[in-house]
């Protein structure tokens, strides 16, 4: 990197790099602190794919993150550093502008098990995260959606709500409080984050307790009350999540951005569906996706100054549109577009294909090695084949009533096979390769719905069939209207009359098509066969079609393979609308037993059903809604495949970089983890011991009924024995402590503290530390006032005072001489 621009060195062997903007410089963040972000700072995040496959296909991602309290100077420095980094890294880098609380799904996908927003700023001499640090008291508000985030909030019951999870972190004691409206999946994700904090910041030695609101009073509940005071009144509901549904995401508009003299012009070009040819390599464009995300595309021939102004132009567009300042911005370069950007267009192609062409233009068939499909699931996924389709075909001659009955009883059939079936919803004309392979090239689709028509059944009227395909893996034969306008010079057709079956070969068809047609004709008709070349048709041929008529005579262009990367989403419903959360850089571990996940490979839609997922019956409808509302105007005939946890076919697993078939049998559920808490969450005796210590401390501080509010619990020292805690406040370098055994035996406890309400105001107010009576905590002078004196001086009761925010307490104490 260029040291003249203040850029740091980058380790090419790591995929993720994070820097904090400190004193307007880029300072590296230690890896163990990844996922922790201070609100007063800006950060720069660089993700560089490391796997060979990712390196070939994916671009790098460069983010700059803005804390909600970050200064203008820090934001400006971050923007400048990102620009310099972009220049050094080259055009295969996607740039992102992230704002706290509104980050992109790409950003969140880096951090497992979640992101933690920390209050304030990071002092130069303070580390991001220190292991074995127990001098801490904080309350984290955890939003345990698919992308988990935790925010430090006021240490008060006022911060709680019914719909979220809260972590009371007391150093050696960590209590996860689950709101009454939280789901099992949210509780599970919250616990994963809690355990991660314990392991990273406490060396795995802290004790974890679980409290489910409204279930029962437990020892951890008593600890919470000792810290927060008794809860008064009902909790409010959680603030509704502002999720963007698929209908909003489908509203896309493309704008051309260019300079006209000294003016910047932003001209609307097109709306959904967009096509790739709208983007010209010498220009720049803004793509507005429903106002929730702004893309800026830069052509490879656009000038350098335009590229430097990318973010400022995007921010200006956001302001002009009146969108929120936190609106996400993504800057993409021509040839290095993100998967999300590409899928906003109806087509996005590149030279691809399973078949190769020889020098004469004929296709060279690549022999399918069936034995490799299960050992190489990536191959199975690319070819969309789980096997060669051989085996016994049942229901080949099913009536319409039988087919309807089979569809309605699909669940019953699934139960018969103990849930191991993969269900695929296929629409006529869009059959996937494996479906076609089952019929070995002999799939015939007749028009109408009245009975069967097949070999040996005379045709009362002429019928015309279009043979589409070149081998047993890609061939379907569809009946089309029996008229001349249905023909095409590049295709093969079968015309069945009462006395003869014509094989009509267009001038543009190849040998593979002709050979396939000769196989299919034996399925459709038992009549005499007559081969007819285009231009040499007998009169009877045209008579059967109702006379000559114009038809396409130019060679049909071969459709290019779409260049789309697979994308994985979590599915949920909000007010009846489908809401998706994307997991970028997905892996098997992102599939949770409580989830329904949608994997879009463009040619197929997979819906993965977790073993404990609710709303499973809605899965197919969600897949259909996804296609219907897709910004690219997707075909509703795209096959939808239902896949159950533990029964994934190689056509599904092949899209993941690695796959462990035994993973599901090794993972404990949330309920199992909590139930086996002796080994994972700390023993009951340890939690009980801590409760007893805090209760004793509280009794010494709050005699009788005067216990009014949350005292400052002292920090727990790093000790191997959690049965002892330092409970008394420090006075002049000495400490008053109480040691309680975690056993059930009774023991006395000695607390050398001055009692509450025992000292007159003049002994406490405006007194230096050395002038205070022995035993008085200098940080809590007001505590030793009588209730009457406290009311006279502060104008409120102790209970009201200790129920206030910490900073408000400090402010009043400074003003009244008790600081």
VONU-106364 format. One line per 4 residues: number of its first residue (from 1); their letters; for each residue x negated, y negated, z of C-alpha. Coordinates in steps of 0.5 Angstrom, whole numbers, plus 2048, in hexadecimal, padded with zeros to 3 digits. Last residue first. Example, Ala and Ser with C-alpha at 12.3 -4.5 7.8 and 13.67 -1.06 7.14 Angstrom:
REM residues 2
2	SA	7E5 802 80E | 7E7 809 810;
END
This chain:
REM residues 819
819	XXXX	827 7E3 857 | 82C 7E1 85C | 82C 7DA 85C | 833 7D8 859;
815	XXXX	831 7D7 852 | 82C 7DD 851 | 831 7E2 855 | 837 7DF 850;
811	XXXX	832 7E0 84A | 830 7E7 84C | 837 7EA 84D | 839 7E7 846;
807	XXXX	833 7EB 843 | 835 7F1 847 | 83C 7F1 844 | 842 7F0 84A;
803	XXXX	845 7F6 84E | 83F 7F4 853 | 842 7ED 854 | 84A 7F0 855;
799	XXXX	848 7F5 85A | 844 7F0 85E | 84A 7EB 85E | 84A 7E5 85B;
795	XXXX	848 7DD 85B | 841 7DF 85C | 83F 7DB 862 | 846 7DB 866;
791	XXXX	847 7E3 864 | 840 7E5 865 | 841 7E2 86C | 847 7E5 86E;
787	XXXX	845 7EC 86B | 83F 7EB 870 | 838 7EA 86C | 833 7F0 86B;
783	XXXX	835 7F1 864 | 833 7EA 862 | 82C 7EB 862 | 82C 7F1 85D;
779	XXXX	825 7F0 859 | 821 7EE 860 | 824 7F5 863 | 824 7F4 86B;
775	XXXX	821 7F9 86F | 81C 7F3 873 | 820 7ED 873 | 81E 7E8 86D;
771	XXXX	818 7E3 86E | 813 7E7 869 | 818 7E7 864 | 81A 7E0 864;
767	XXXX	820 7DD 866 | 825 7D9 863 | 82B 7DC 866 | 82A 7E2 86A;
763	XXXX	829 7E1 872 | 82D 7DA 871 | 833 7DF 86E | 833 7E3 875;
759	XXXX	831 7EA 875 | 835 7F0 877 | 83A 7F1 871 | 837 7F7 86E;
755	XXXX	832 7FB 873 | 82B 7FA 873 | 828 800 870 | 824 806 873;
751	XXXX	828 80C 871 | 826 812 874 | 82A 819 872 | 82C 81F 876;
747	XXXX	82D 825 873 | 832 82A 872 | 831 831 86E | 834 831 867;
743	XXXX	82E 831 863 | 82C 82B 85F | 828 828 865 | 829 820 866;
739	XXXX	823 81B 867 | 825 814 868 | 820 80F 867 | 81E 808 86A;
735	XXXX	819 805 866 | 812 801 867 | 80F 7FC 863 | 812 7F6 866;
731	XXXX	819 7F9 866 | 81B 7FF 860 | 822 801 860 | 824 807 863;
727	XXXX	826 80E 85F | 81F 811 85D | 822 818 85A | 820 81F 85D;
723	XXXX	824 825 85A | 821 823 853 | 81B 827 855 | 816 826 84F;
719	XXXX	815 81F 850 | 815 818 84C | 818 813 850 | 820 812 850;
715	XXXX	821 80A 850 | 826 807 855 | 82D 807 854 | 82F 7FF 853;
711	XXXX	836 7FF 857 | 83D 800 853 | 842 7FD 857 | 847 7FC 85D;
707	XXXX	845 801 863 | 848 7FD 868 | 84C 803 86A | 848 806 870;
703	XXXX	840 804 86F | 83E 802 868 | 836 803 868 | 835 809 86C;
699	XXXX	83B 80C 869 | 838 80B 862 | 832 80E 864 | 835 814 867;
695	XXXX	839 815 861 | 834 814 85C | 830 819 860 | 836 81E 860;
691	XXXX	837 81D 858 | 830 81E 857 | 830 825 85B | 837 827 857;
687	XXXX	833 826 851 | 82D 82A 853 | 832 82F 856 | 836 830 850;
683	XXXX	830 832 84C | 82E 82D 846 | 830 82C 83F | 82D 832 83B;
679	XXXX	82C 838 83F | 831 837 844 | 836 834 83F | 838 83A 83C;
675	XXXX	83F 838 83C | 83D 831 839 | 839 835 833 | 83E 83A 832;
671	XXXX	844 835 831 | 83F 831 82C | 83E 837 828 | 838 83B 828;
667	XXXX	834 83C 822 | 830 842 820 | 836 846 81D | 837 840 818;
663	XXXX	830 83F 816 | 82F 847 814 | 830 845 80C | 82A 840 80D;
659	XXXX	82A 83B 807 | 825 837 804 | 825 831 7FF | 82D 831 7FF;
655	XXXX	830 831 7F8 | 82F 839 7F7 | 833 83A 7FD | 839 839 7F9;
651	XXXX	838 83D 7F3 | 835 842 7F8 | 83C 843 7FB | 83D 841 802;
647	XXXX	841 846 806 | 83E 844 80D | 843 83D 80D | 848 83E 808;
643	XXXX	848 83B 801 | 84E 838 7FD | 84C 837 7F6 | 84F 831 7F2;
639	XXXX	84E 832 7EA | 84E 82B 7E7 | 855 82A 7E3 | 857 824 7E6;
635	XXXX	851 821 7E2 | 84D 81B 7E5 | 84F 814 7E4 | 848 812 7E6;
631	XXXX	84A 80E 7EC | 84D 814 7EF | 855 813 7F2 | 858 819 7EE;
627	XXXX	851 81E 7EF | 851 81D 7F7 | 859 81D 7F7 | 858 824 7F4;
623	XXXX	853 826 7F9 | 857 824 7FF | 85D 828 7FC | 859 82E 7FC;
619	XXXX	856 82D 803 | 85D 82B 807 | 85E 832 809 | 857 832 80D;
615	XXXX	85A 82C 811 | 856 82E 817 | 84F 831 817 | 84D 836 81B;
611	XXXX	84A 83B 816 | 847 835 812 | 84B 835 80B | 846 833 805;
607	XXXX	84A 830 7FF | 846 830 7F9 | 847 82C 7F3 | 845 82E 7EC;
603	XXXX	841 82B 7E6 | 83F 825 7EA | 83C 829 7EF | 840 826 7F5;
599	XXXX	840 829 7FB | 845 827 800 | 845 829 807 | 84A 82B 80C;
595	XXXX	847 82B 813 | 848 82E 81A | 843 833 818 | 83E 82E 816;
591	XXXX	83A 82E 810 | 835 829 810 | 830 82E 813 | 830 831 80C;
587	XXXX	82D 82B 809 | 82F 824 806 | 82A 81F 803 | 830 81A 803;
583	XXXX	836 81C 808 | 83C 818 805 | 842 817 809 | 849 818 806;
579	XXXX	850 815 808 | 856 818 804 | 85C 814 806 | 862 816 80A;
575	XXXX	861 811 80F | 85A 813 810 | 858 81A 80E | 851 81D 80E;
571	XXXX	84C 820 809 | 844 821 80A | 841 81F 804 | 83B 823 800;
567	XXXX	838 820 7F9 | 835 824 7F4 | 831 821 7EF | 834 81E 7E8;
563	XXXX	831 81F 7E1 | 837 821 7DD | 835 826 7D8 | 836 823 7D1;
559	XXXX	83C 825 7CD | 83A 828 7C6 | 83C 823 7C0 | 842 827 7BC;
555	XXXX	840 827 7B5 | 844 823 7B0 | 84A 826 7AD | 84F 824 7B2;
551	XXXX	856 826 7AF | 85A 823 7A9 | 861 828 7A7 | 862 82E 7A3;
547	XXXX	869 831 7A3 | 86D 834 7A9 | 867 838 7AC | 86A 83F 7A9;
543	XXXX	86A 83C 7A2 | 863 839 7A3 | 861 840 7A4 | 865 843 79F;
539	XXXX	862 83F 79A | 85B 842 79B | 856 83E 79F | 84F 83D 79B;
535	XXXX	84D 836 79E | 84C 839 7A5 | 84A 840 7A5 | 84F 845 7A6;
531	XXXX	84E 84C 7A9 | 854 851 7A8 | 856 856 7AE | 85C 85B 7AD;
527	XXXX	861 85A 7B3 | 85F 85C 7BA | 85F 855 7BD | 85D 851 7C3;
523	XXXX	858 856 7C6 | 854 858 7C0 | 854 851 7BE | 84F 850 7C4;
519	XXXX	849 854 7C2 | 849 851 7BA | 84A 84A 7BD | 843 84B 7C2;
515	XXXX	83F 84D 7BB | 842 847 7B8 | 840 842 7BD | 839 845 7BE;
511	XXXX	838 844 7B7 | 839 83D 7B7 | 83F 839 7B5 | 83E 832 7B1;
507	XXXX	842 835 7AA | 848 837 7AE | 849 83F 7AF | 850 841 7AE;
503	XXXX	852 848 7B1 | 858 84A 7AE | 85D 84F 7B1 | 862 852 7AC;
499	XXXX	869 855 7AB | 86D 851 7B0 | 868 84B 7B0 | 863 84A 7B5;
495	XXXX	85E 844 7B4 | 857 845 7B7 | 853 83E 7B8 | 84B 83D 7B8;
491	XXXX	849 836 7B9 | 844 831 7B6 | 849 82F 7B0 | 84F 82E 7B5;
487	XXXX	856 831 7B4 | 85C 82E 7B8 | 85E 829 7B2 | 860 830 7AE;
483	XXXX	866 832 7B2 | 867 837 7B7 | 867 833 7BE | 861 836 7C2;
479	XXXX	860 83D 7C6 | 85A 83D 7CA | 854 842 7C9 | 84F 841 7CF;
475	XXXX	847 843 7CF | 842 840 7D3 | 83F 847 7D6 | 840 84C 7D1;
471	XXXX	83D 848 7CC | 83D 842 7C7 | 843 83E 7C9 | 84A 83B 7C7;
467	XXXX	84F 840 7C2 | 855 83B 7C0 | 85B 840 7BF | 861 83E 7BA;
463	XXXX	867 842 7BA | 86C 844 7B4 | 873 845 7B6 | 876 84C 7B8;
459	XXXX	86F 84F 7BA | 86F 856 7BB | 86D 859 7C2 | 867 85E 7C1;
455	XXXX	862 85A 7C4 | 865 854 7C9 | 86B 850 7CA | 86D 850 7D1;
451	XXXX	874 84D 7D4 | 877 846 7D3 | 872 841 7D6 | 870 83D 7D0;
447	XXXX	869 83C 7CC | 865 842 7CD | 85E 842 7D1 | 859 848 7CE;
443	XXXX	853 84A 7D3 | 84F 84F 7CF | 848 84C 7D0 | 846 851 7D5;
439	XXXX	84C 850 7D9 | 849 84F 7E0 | 844 84B 7DC | 849 845 7DB;
435	XXXX	84A 845 7E2 | 843 845 7E4 | 842 83F 7DE | 847 83A 7E1;
431	XXXX	84E 83A 7DE | 850 833 7DC | 855 834 7D7 | 85A 837 7DB;
427	XXXX	859 834 7E2 | 855 838 7E8 | 856 838 7EF | 850 83C 7F2;
423	XXXX	851 840 7F9 | 84B 844 7FB | 84D 84A 7FF | 84A 84C 806;
419	XXXX	850 84A 80A | 851 851 80D | 852 854 806 | 85A 855 807;
415	XXXX	85A 84E 80B | 858 84B 804 | 85D 84F 801 | 862 84C 806;
411	XXXX	860 845 804 | 860 846 7FD | 868 848 7FE | 86B 842 7FA;
407	XXXX	866 843 7F4 | 867 84B 7F4 | 86E 84A 7F4 | 86E 844 7EE;
403	XXXX	869 849 7EA | 86E 84F 7EB | 874 84A 7E9 | 870 848 7E3;
399	XXXX	86F 84F 7E1 | 868 852 7E2 | 865 856 7DC | 85D 855 7DE;
395	XXXX	85F 856 7E6 | 859 859 7E8 | 853 859 7E4 | 84E 85F 7E6;
391	XXXX	846 85D 7E6 | 842 858 7E2 | 842 851 7E3 | 83A 850 7E2;
387	XXXX	839 84E 7EA | 83A 848 7EE | 83A 843 7E8 | 83A 83C 7E8;
383	XXXX	834 83B 7E3 | 831 836 7E8 | 833 839 7EE | 831 840 7ED;
379	XXXX	82A 83E 7EB | 82A 83A 7F2 | 82C 841 7F5 | 826 844 7F3;
375	XXXX	826 84B 7F6 | 82E 84B 7F5 | 82D 849 7EE | 827 84D 7EC;
371	XXXX	82A 854 7EB | 82F 851 7E6 | 829 84F 7E1 | 82D 84B 7DC;
367	XXXX	82A 84B 7D5 | 828 844 7D2 | 82C 844 7CC | 828 840 7C6;
363	XXXX	82D 83B 7C3 | 82C 83A 7BB | 829 833 7B9 | 824 836 7B4;
359	XXXX	81E 835 7B8 | 821 838 7BE | 826 835 7C3 | 826 837 7CB;
355	XXXX	82C 838 7CF | 82C 836 7D6 | 82D 82F 7D5 | 82A 828 7D7;
351	XXXX	828 822 7D3 | 82B 81C 7D7 | 832 81A 7D9 | 836 815 7DD;
347	XXXX	83D 816 7DC | 844 813 7DF | 840 80E 7E3 | 840 80D 7EB;
343	XXXX	83C 814 7EC | 836 811 7E9 | 836 80C 7EF | 837 811 7F4;
339	XXXX	831 815 7F1 | 82C 810 7F2 | 82A 80C 7EC | 822 80D 7EA;
335	XXXX	822 80C 7E2 | 824 805 7E2 | 823 802 7E9 | 828 802 7EF;
331	XXXX	82A 7FD 7F4 | 82E 7FF 7FA | 832 7FA 7FE | 837 7FB 804;
327	XXXX	83C 7F6 806 | 83A 7F3 80D | 83B 7EC 80B | 842 7EE 80A;
323	XXXX	845 7ED 803 | 847 7E6 801 | 846 7E7 7FA | 841 7E1 7F9;
319	XXXX	83E 7E4 7FF | 83D 7EB 7FD | 83B 7E8 7F6 | 835 7E4 7F9;
315	XXXX	833 7EA 7FD | 832 7EE 7F7 | 82E 7E8 7F3 | 82A 7E7 7F9;
311	XXXX	828 7EF 7F9 | 827 7EF 7F2 | 823 7E9 7F2 | 81C 7EC 7F1;
307	XXXX	81F 7F1 7EB | 821 7EB 7E7 | 81A 7E7 7E8 | 817 7EE 7E6;
303	XXXX	81B 7EE 7DF | 820 7F3 7DD | 81D 7F8 7D8 | 81E 7FE 7DD;
299	XXXX	825 7FC 7DE | 827 7FA 7E5 | 82D 7FC 7E9 | 830 7F9 7EF;
295	XXXX	835 7FD 7F3 | 83A 7FA 7F8 | 83D 7FE 7FD | 844 7FD 801;
291	XXXX	847 7F8 7FC | 84B 7FD 7F8 | 844 800 7F5 | 841 7F9 7F2;
287	XXXX	83C 7FB 7EC | 837 7F5 7EB | 834 7F5 7E4 | 82D 7F4 7E2;
283	XXXX	82A 7F3 7DB | 825 7F6 7D6 | 827 7FD 7D7 | 82E 7FC 7D5;
279	XXXX	833 800 7D9 | 83A 800 7D6 | 838 807 7D3 | 838 80A 7DA;
275	XXXX	840 80A 7DA | 845 807 7DF | 84B 80A 7E0 | 84D 805 7E4;
271	XXXX	84C 7FE 7E2 | 848 7FA 7DD | 844 7F4 7DB | 845 7EF 7E1;
267	XXXX	840 7E9 7E0 | 83B 7E6 7E5 | 838 7E0 7E2 | 832 7DD 7E6;
263	XXXX	831 7D6 7E3 | 82A 7D2 7E2 | 82B 7D4 7DA | 830 7DA 7DA;
259	XXXX	82D 7DF 7DF | 830 7E6 7DF | 834 7EB 7E3 | 839 7F0 7DF;
255	XXXX	83E 7F2 7E4 | 841 7F9 7E5 | 847 7FA 7E9 | 849 800 7ED;
251	XXXX	84F 802 7F1 | 84F 809 7F2 | 84B 808 7F9 | 852 805 7FB;
247	XXXX	856 80B 7F9 | 851 810 7FD | 852 80D 803 | 84D 808 807;
243	XXXX	84D 809 80E | 84E 803 813 | 84E 807 819 | 854 806 81E;
239	XXXX	851 803 825 | 852 808 82A | 858 808 82E | 858 804 835;
235	XXXX	856 807 83C | 85C 807 841 | 85B 803 848 | 855 803 84D;
231	XXXX	84F 808 84C | 84C 809 853 | 845 806 853 | 840 806 84D;
227	XXXX	83A 809 850 | 83D 80D 856 | 843 80E 851 | 83F 812 84C;
223	XXXX	83B 816 851 | 842 818 854 | 844 81A 84D | 83E 81E 84C;
219	XXXX	840 822 852 | 846 824 84F | 84E 821 84F | 852 825 84A;
215	XXXX	855 824 843 | 857 81D 842 | 850 81B 83E | 84B 820 83D;
211	XXXX	845 81F 841 | 83F 823 83F | 838 823 843 | 831 823 840;
207	XXXX	82B 824 845 | 824 821 843 | 81E 825 842 | 81E 825 83A;
203	XXXX	818 821 839 | 81C 81B 83C | 81C 817 835 | 81C 81C 830;
199	XXXX	81F 822 833 | 825 81E 837 | 826 819 831 | 827 81F 82C;
195	XXXX	82B 823 831 | 830 81D 832 | 830 81C 82A | 832 824 829;
191	XXXX	837 823 82F | 83A 81D 82B | 83B 821 825 | 83E 827 829;
187	XXXX	843 822 82C | 845 81F 825 | 846 826 822 | 84A 828 828;
183	XXXX	84F 822 827 | 84F 81B 82B | 856 819 82D | 855 81A 835;
179	XXXX	84E 816 835 | 848 81B 836 | 843 818 83B | 83C 81B 83A;
175	XXXX	838 81A 841 | 830 81A 841 | 82C 81A 847 | 825 81A 848;
171	XXXX	825 813 845 | 82C 810 846 | 82F 811 83F | 837 810 83F;
167	XXXX	838 813 838 | 83F 811 836 | 843 814 830 | 849 811 82C;
163	XXXX	851 811 82C | 853 80F 833 | 84F 809 834 | 849 807 839;
159	XXXX	846 800 839 | 84A 7FE 83E | 848 803 843 | 841 7FF 843;
155	XXXX	83A 800 842 | 83B 7FB 83C | 839 7FE 835 | 833 802 832;
151	XXXX	835 804 82B | 835 80C 828 | 836 80E 821 | 838 815 81E;
147	XXXX	839 816 817 | 83E 81B 816 | 842 817 81B | 840 817 823;
143	XXXX	840 810 824 | 83C 810 82B | 83D 80A 830 | 836 80A 834;
139	XXXX	836 808 83B | 830 806 83E | 82B 807 844 | 824 808 843;
135	XXXX	81E 809 847 | 81D 811 845 | 818 810 840 | 815 817 83F;
131	XXXX	814 816 837 | 813 80F 835 | 818 80C 82F | 817 806 82C;
127	XXXX	810 804 830 | 810 7FD 833 | 80A 7F9 833 | 80C 7F4 82D;
123	XXXX	813 7F4 830 | 819 7F7 82C | 81F 7F3 82B | 826 7F3 82E;
119	XXXX	82B 7F9 82F | 829 800 82C | 82D 803 826 | 82C 80A 826;
115	XXXX	82D 80E 81F | 82F 815 81F | 82D 81D 81F | 82A 81D 81B;
111	XXXX	828 816 817 | 826 816 810 | 82D 817 80E | 82F 811 811;
107	XXXX	82C 80C 80C | 82F 810 806 | 836 80F 809 | 834 808 809;
103	XXXX	834 803 80F | 83A 7FF 812 | 838 7FF 819 | 832 7FB 818;
99	XXXX	831 7F9 811 | 82E 7FC 80C | 82B 7FA 805 | 829 7FF 801;
95	XXXX	823 800 7FB | 823 806 7F7 | 81C 808 7F5 | 819 80B 7EE;
91	XXXX	818 804 7EC | 811 803 7EF | 80E 804 7F6 | 80A 7FE 7F6;
87	XXXX	80F 7F9 7F3 | 814 7FC 7F8 | 810 7FC 7FE | 80F 7F4 7FC;
83	XXXX	816 7F3 7FC | 818 7F7 802 | 812 7F3 806 | 816 7EC 803;
79	XXXX	81D 7EF 806 | 81A 7F1 80C | 817 7EA 80D | 81D 7E6 80C;
75	XXXX	821 7EB 811 | 81C 7E9 816 | 81C 7E2 815 | 824 7E2 815;
71	XXXX	824 7E5 81C | 826 7EC 81D | 82C 7EC 822 | 831 7F1 81E;
67	XXXX	82A 7F5 81C | 829 7F5 814 | 826 7FB 811 | 822 7FB 80B;
63	XXXX	822 801 807 | 81E 804 801 | 820 80B 7FE | 81C 80F 7FA;
59	XXXX	81E 812 7F3 | 821 819 7F2 | 820 81E 7ED | 819 821 7EC;
55	XXXX	817 81F 7F3 | 81D 822 7F6 | 81C 829 7F3 | 814 829 7F5;
51	XXXX	816 827 7FC | 814 821 7FF | 819 81B 7FE | 816 814 800;
47	XXXX	81B 811 805 | 818 80A 807 | 81C 806 80D | 81A 7FE 80E;
43	XXXX	81D 7FC 815 | 820 7F5 817 | 820 7F3 81F | 825 7F0 824;
39	XXXX	829 7F6 824 | 824 7FB 826 | 824 802 822 | 823 809 824;
35	XXXX	824 80E 81F | 81C 810 81E | 819 80F 825 | 815 816 825;
31	XXXX	812 814 81E | 80F 80E 821 | 811 807 81E | 80C 804 819;
27	XXXX	80B 7FC 81A | 80D 7F8 814 | 80B 7F0 816 | 810 7EA 817;
23	XXXX	80E 7EA 81E | 811 7F1 81E | 815 7F4 818 | 816 7FB 81A;
19	XXXX	813 801 815 | 816 808 814 | 813 80D 80F | 817 813 80D;
15	XXXX	814 819 808 | 80D 81A 80B | 808 81D 807 | 806 816 803;
11	XXXX	804 813 809 | 806 80B 808 | 801 806 809 | 804 7FF 80C;
7	XXXX	805 7F9 808 | 803 7F2 80A | 803 7EF 803 | 7FC 7EF 803;
3	XXX	7FB 7F6 805 | 7FE 7F9 7FF | 800 800 800;
END
